[in-house]
């Protein structure tokens, strides 16, 4: 909402320019200029300062979070080495929320995601708030992000890549619906009807909003099932390893080496003859 401080509406007949979210505030007043300076400071601290901090933290640990950068190793091997680095360096886990969801080669992708959110929530204020231009730019950002996801596939779990792409399409179609409503509002007052005023259009919008929670529930169920299988497999391997070790011990006891190596075994001494 900090960016809305710069969204002013100009009125005709030299009436002036006023803040769109509060028409009682004159954008040319000294009070608004003072708040604009404060808004610029907060923008530097939060919308730009936090991503800059993320970038600094990741850059300092880039060799640990992306161990395969200078090595010709597979993604799986790089992930295993990254997990070993997390065990060796405890402070690495403190920034795990920035890279743990991504492949080692795309450890920086959280910065890309942060930039996308910043563009859609803040930067659009500078492109004609409430106009068709603003909607078109938002749609372009969504399409660009879909293309980036298709090329990079940055998440280490493939269903996360699919889910993220579907969510971008969801945002795109919501923006398309907003464009349709905007277009029909611009028609002459004598025209009536339109697809945006039908009940089917409302139902379609509701369904589009429900796609995200529905897919998230499916992904959570799949993740729980996969984790359960992995846990059972680890238990089975651990039990099998113990049984193998026990078998080896029992086999060694029956062998000839047991008598010689067992310190508890003392052979009977021969009686001396006088």
ChimeraX attribute file (.defattr): number of C-alpha atoms within 10 A of each C-alpha:
attribute: neighborCount
match mode: 1-to-1
recipient: residues
	/A:1	8
	/A:2	15
	/A:3	18
	/A:4	18
	/A:5	20
	/A:6	18
	/A:7	19
	/A:8	23
	/A:9	16
	/A:10	14
	/A:11	10
	/A:12	7
	/A:13	6
	/A:14	7
	/A:15	8
	/A:16	13
	/A:17	18
	/A:18	20
	/A:19	19
	/A:20	19
	/A:21	12
	/A:22	11
	/A:23	12
	/A:24	9
	/A:25	15
	/A:26	18
	/A:27	22
	/A:28	13
	/A:29	11
	/A:30	10
	/A:31	11
	/A:32	17
	/A:33	15
	/A:34	10
	/A:35	13
	/A:36	17
	/A:37	11
	/A:38	13
	/A:39	18
	/A:40	14
	/A:41	11
	/A:42	15
	/A:43	16
	/A:44	12
	/A:45	13
	/A:46	12
	/A:47	17
	/A:48	14
	/A:49	13
	/A:50	15
	/A:51	18
	/A:52	15
	/A:53	11
	/A:54	16
	/A:55	15
	/A:56	12
	/A:57	15
	/A:58	22
	/A:59	14
	/A:60	10
	/A:61	14
	/A:62	16
	/A:63	15
	/A:64	21
	/A:65	29
	/A:66	23
	/A:67	21
	/A:68	20
	/A:69	14
	/A:70	8
	/A:71	9
	/A:72	9
	/A:73	11
	/A:74	9
	/A:75	16
	/A:76	13
	/A:77	14
	/A:78	22
	/A:79	21
	/A:80	12
	/A:81	18
	/A:82	21
	/A:83	17
	/A:84	12
	/A:85	17
	/A:86	17
	/A:87	12
	/A:88	10
	/A:89	12
	/A:90	9
	/A:91	11
	/A:92	18
	/A:93	15
	/A:94	11
	/A:95	14
	/A:96	14
	/A:97	9
	/A:98	18
	/A:99	20
	/A:100	18
	/A:101	17
	/A:102	20
	/A:103	21
	/A:104	28
	/A:105	18
	/A:106	17
	/A:107	21
	/A:108	21
	/A:109	19
	/A:110	20
	/A:111	18
	/A:112	13
	/A:113	12
	/A:114	15
	/A:115	16
	/A:116	18
	/A:117	14
	/A:118	15
	/A:119	15
	/A:120	17
	/A:121	13
	/A:122	16
	/A:123	16
	/A:124	20
	/A:125	20
	/A:126	13
	/A:127	16
	/A:128	14
	/A:129	16
	/A:130	12
	/A:131	11
	/A:132	16
	/A:133	14
	/A:134	19
	/A:135	22
	/A:136	16
	/A:137	15
	/A:138	23
	/A:139	22
	/A:140	12
	/A:141	18
	/A:142	23
	/A:143	17
	/A:144	14
	/A:145	19
	/A:146	18
	/A:147	13
	/A:148	14
	/A:149	17
	/A:150	13
	/A:151	9
	/A:152	12
	/A:153	18
	/A:154	22
	/A:155	21
	/A:156	17
	/A:157	12
	/A:158	10
	/A:159	13
	/A:160	17
	/A:161	17
	/A:162	14
	/A:163	15
	/A:164	16
	/A:165	20
	/A:166	16
	/A:167	18
	/A:168	19
	/A:169	18
	/A:170	19
	/A:171	17
	/A:172	21
	/A:173	16
	/A:174	17
	/A:175	18
	/A:176	16
	/A:177	18
	/A:178	14
	/A:179	19
	/A:180	15
	/A:181	15
	/A:182	16
	/A:183	12
	/A:184	16
	/A:185	12
	/A:186	8
	/A:187	10
	/A:188	8
	/A:189	7
	/A:190	5
	/A:191	8
	/A:192	9
	/A:193	8
	/A:194	12
	/A:195	13
	/A:196	17
	/A:197	12
	/A:198	10
	/A:199	9
	/A:200	11
	/A:201	14
	/A:202	13
	/A:203	10
	/A:204	13
	/A:205	14
	/A:206	11
	/A:207	11
	/A:208	15
	/A:209	14
	/A:210	12
	/A:211	13
	/A:212	15
	/A:213	10
	/A:214	10
	/A:215	14
	/A:216	13
	/A:217	11
	/A:218	11
	/A:219	15
	/A:220	11
	/A:221	12
	/A:222	13
	/A:223	13
	/A:224	12
	/A:225	12
	/A:226	12
	/A:227	12
	/A:228	12
	/A:229	12
	/A:230	12
	/A:231	12
	/A:232	12
	/A:233	12
	/A:234	12
	/A:235	12
	/A:236	12
	/A:237	12
	/A:238	12
	/A:239	12
	/A:240	12
	/A:241	12
	/A:242	12
	/A:243	12
	/A:244	12
	/A:245	12
	/A:246	12
	/A:247	12
	/A:248	11
	/A:249	12
	/A:250	12
	/A:251	11
	/A:252	13
	/A:253	14
	/A:254	10
	/A:255	10
	/A:256	9
	/A:257	10
	/A:258	15
	/A:259	15
	/A:260	12
	/A:261	10
	/A:262	10
	/A:263	8
	/A:264	8
	/A:265	10
	/A:266	9
	/A:267	8
	/A:268	6
	/A:269	6
	/A:270	6
	/A:271	6
	/A:272	5
	/A:273	4
	/A:274	3
